[in-house]
Amino acid sequence: MPSDVEYSPVGEGLGMRDFWIYVWLRRAALIAAHVTGLGLTIVISVLSRPGTTQDLIICFLEGYCLCMTEGILLFSAEGTIFCLKSRKNKVRFHWLCQALALVAAAVGLGFILASKVVSELPHLVSWHSLMGCCTLAASLLQAGCGTCLVFHKQLRLSSSPARLKLYHDTCGLVVYLLATGTIMLAMVSDWFQATVKGAAWWLMAVLPLFPALVAMNQITNAYLPRKKISS
C-alpha cells in the first residue's frame, strides 16, 4: 500500500482496501473543489458586464467561492495547494482569505446599491440581494468570533477558546450556506438565464454546491465537537 497517505480518523470502521480508496476519493474531491471554485469565478467574470448589478455575483464568487473556500480547505487533512507548513502561517493566510471575502462582499453590495441609485430602481428587492445582505451580516459576526478567538487573552473573555472556536466554526458554516444560496439565486436571474441556456445553465447552477459541500464536510468532520464543551 502507498505509505505517503496519512491516517485520517474518518476511515475508521472501514476495511483497509476501502479505507485507502476513500482517502484518495477525498483527495480527488479536494482538488476538484479548488478547480471548481476558480473555474466558476473565471467563467462568470468573463460572461458578466462590469458596472451592472452583475458585479454582486462576481464579488461573491471571488469572496466566498474562491477566497473563503481556499481559506477553509487550507486546513484539510488531505493536504493543501499552498506551500504552508506551520499552523501559524496557515492561520495568517486563513485570516487573509477571510478578510478578502468580507471586503469582496462589501464591495459587491456597494456596487449594487450604487447601480440602483444611478438607475433609480428600488434597493434590495431581489432574493439574492437580500440574502447577500444576510451573508454580509453573518460574515461580520464570524469575523468577530474569530477576532475574539485570536485575542482571547488580551480581551480577557470569560468564554473558553474551545467554545469561541465552536462559535467561529458554526458561524462559518452559516456564512458558507448563505453565500452558496446567494450565488445559486443569482444563477436564476434574468441576466444569467438569458446568457447561459440549456444543459450549460443546469451545470453552472449546481456547480457552487460542490466546493461548498467539500468545505462544509471538512468543518463538520474536523472542527465541530462530538462531545459537550465546558465553559
C-alpha positions in Angstrom: 0.0 0.0 0.0 1.2 3.6 -0.5 3.0 4.8 2.5 2.6 8.5 1.8 -1.1 8.6 2.6 -1.6 9.9 6.1 -4.0 8.4 8.5 -7.4 10.0 8.9 -9.9 9.1 11.6 -12.7 9.4 9.0 -11.7 6.0 7.7 -12.2 4.2 11.0 -14.5 1.2 10.8 -13.8 0.6 7.1 -11.8 -2.2 5.6 -8.2 -1.3 4.7 -8.9 -1.6 0.9 -12.0 0.6 1.3 -10.1 3.0 3.5 -7.4 3.8 1.0 -9.9 4.2 -1.8 -11.9 6.6 0.5 -8.8 8.7 1.2 -7.9 9.1 -2.4 -11.5 9.9 -3.3 -11.4 12.6 -0.6 -8.2 14.0 -2.2 -9.8 14.0 -5.6 -12.8 15.8 -4.2 -10.5 18.4 -2.6 -8.7 19.1 -5.9 -12.0 19.3 -7.8 -13.2 21.8 -5.2 -10.2 24.0 -5.9 -10.7 23.8 -9.7 -14.5 24.4 -9.4 -14.2 27.5 -7.3 -11.5 29.0 -9.5 -13.2 28.0 -12.8 -16.6 29.1 -11.8 -15.3 32.5 -10.8 -13.4 33.0 -14.1 -16.3 31.9 -16.3 -18.9 34.1 -14.6 -16.4 37.1 -14.7 -16.0 36.7 -18.4 -19.7 36.5 -19.0 -20.7 39.5 -16.9 -20.7 43.1 -17.8 -18.8 45.5 -15.4 -20.7 48.3 -13.9 -24.0 46.5 -13.6 -25.8 44.6 -10.9 -23.9 41.5 -12.0 -21.0 42.9 -10.0 -22.6 41.5 -6.9 -22.4 37.9 -8.0 -18.8 38.4 -9.3 -17.7 39.8 -5.9 -19.5 37.0 -4.0 -17.8 34.4 -6.2 -14.4 35.9 -5.7 -15.0 36.4 -2.0 -16.8 33.2 -0.9 -16.5 30.6 -3.7 -12.8 31.4 -4.1 -11.2 33.2 -1.1 -13.3 31.7 1.7 -13.1 28.2 0.1 -9.3 28.4 -0.1 -9.1 29.7 3.5 -11.1 26.7 4.8 -9.5 24.0 2.6 -6.1 25.2 3.7 -6.6 23.2 6.9 -7.7 20.0 5.1 -6.1 16.8 6.3 -5.7 15.7 2.7 -3.2 18.5 2.0 -3.2 22.0 0.5 -2.1 23.5 -2.7 -0.2 26.2 -0.8 3.3 25.8 0.5 2.5 26.5 4.1 3.7 24.0 6.7 3.4 25.7 10.1 0.0 26.1 11.8 0.8 29.8 12.5 1.3 30.6 8.8 -1.9 28.7 7.8 -3.8 30.8 10.4 -2.4 34.0 9.0 -3.3 33.0 5.4 -6.8 31.9 6.6 -7.3 35.4 8.1 -6.1 37.0 4.8 -8.6 34.9 2.8 -11.5 35.6 5.2 -10.7 39.4 5.1 -10.7 39.3 1.3 -14.0 37.5 1.3 -15.5 40.1 3.6 -14.1 43.0 1.6 -15.4 41.5 -1.7 -18.9 41.0 -0.2 -19.0 44.6 1.0 -17.7 45.9 -2.4 -20.3 43.8 -4.2 -23.1 45.2 -2.0 -21.8 48.7 -2.6 -21.8 48.2 -6.3 -25.4 47.0 -6.5 -26.6 49.9 -4.2 -24.7 52.4 -6.5 -26.2 50.8 -9.6 -29.7 51.1 -8.2 -29.2 54.7 -7.3 -28.0 55.5 -10.9 -30.8 53.6 -12.5 -33.3 55.0 -9.9 -34.6 51.5 -9.1 -35.7 50.2 -5.7 -33.0 48.8 -3.4 -32.7 45.2 -2.3 -35.9 43.8 -3.8 -34.5 40.6 -5.2 -34.0 37.5 -3.2 -30.3 37.2 -3.9 -29.6 40.8 -2.9 -31.5 40.3 0.4 -29.6 37.0 1.1 -26.4 38.8 0.2 -27.1 41.3 3.0 -27.7 38.4 5.4 -24.5 36.8 4.3 -22.5 40.0 4.9 -24.0 40.4 8.4 -23.2 36.8 9.2 -19.7 37.3 7.9 -19.2 40.2 10.3 -20.3 38.0 13.2 -18.0 35.3 12.1 -15.1 37.8 11.9 -15.9 39.0 15.4 -15.8 35.4 16.7 -12.5 34.9 15.0 -11.1 38.1 16.5 -12.2 37.1 20.0 -10.6 33.7 19.5 -7.2 35.1 18.4 -7.1 37.8 21.0 -8.7 35.8 23.8 -6.1 36.6 26.4 -5.8 40.2 25.6 -9.6 40.7 25.7 -9.9 38.7 28.9 -13.0 36.9 27.8 -14.9 34.6 30.1 -15.7 32.0 27.4 -13.1 29.3 26.8 -11.1 29.2 23.5 -12.8 25.9 22.6 -16.2 27.5 22.9 -15.1 30.5 20.9 -13.8 28.2 18.2 -17.1 26.4 18.1 -18.9 29.8 17.6 -16.4 30.7 14.9 -16.8 27.4 13.0 -20.6 27.4 13.4 -20.8 30.9 12.0 -18.5 29.9 9.2 -21.0 27.1 8.2 -23.9 29.5 8.3 -21.9 32.1 6.2 -21.0 29.5 3.6 -24.6 28.2 3.4 -25.9 31.8 2.9 -23.2 32.6 0.4 -23.9 29.5 -1.6 -27.6 30.2 -1.6 -26.9 33.8 -2.8 -24.8 32.6 -5.7 -27.3 30.0 -6.7 -30.2 32.5 -6.6 -28.2 34.8 -8.8 -28.0 31.9 -11.3 -31.8 32.1 -11.8 -31.7 35.9 -12.5 -33.0 37.1 -15.9 -29.4 38.1 -17.0 -27.9 34.7 -16.3 -30.7 32.7 -17.8 -30.5 34.8 -20.9 -26.7 34.4 -21.1 -26.4 30.7 -20.3 -29.0 28.3 -21.6 -29.8 24.6 -21.7 -27.6 21.9 -20.1 -24.9 24.5 -19.5 -27.2 26.5 -17.3 -28.1 23.5 -15.1 -24.4 22.7 -14.8 -23.4 26.2 -13.8 -26.4 26.4 -11.4 -25.3 23.4 -9.3 -21.5 23.8 -9.5 -21.4 26.2 -6.5 -22.7 23.3 -4.4 -19.6 21.1 -4.9 -16.9 23.3 -3.2 -19.5 24.2 -0.5 -20.1 20.5 0.3 -16.4 19.7 0.4 -15.7 22.7 2.7 -18.7 22.2 5.0 -17.9 18.5 5.3 -14.4 19.3 6.3 -15.6 21.7 9.0 -18.2 19.3 10.5 -15.8 16.4 10.5 -12.6 18.0 11.7 -13.6 21.0 13.8 -17.0 20.8 15.3 -17.0 18.8 18.5 -18.6 15.4 19.1 -18.9 15.9 22.9 -20.0 18.7 25.2 -17.6 21.6 25.6 -17.0 23.1 29.0 -17.4 26.8 29.5 
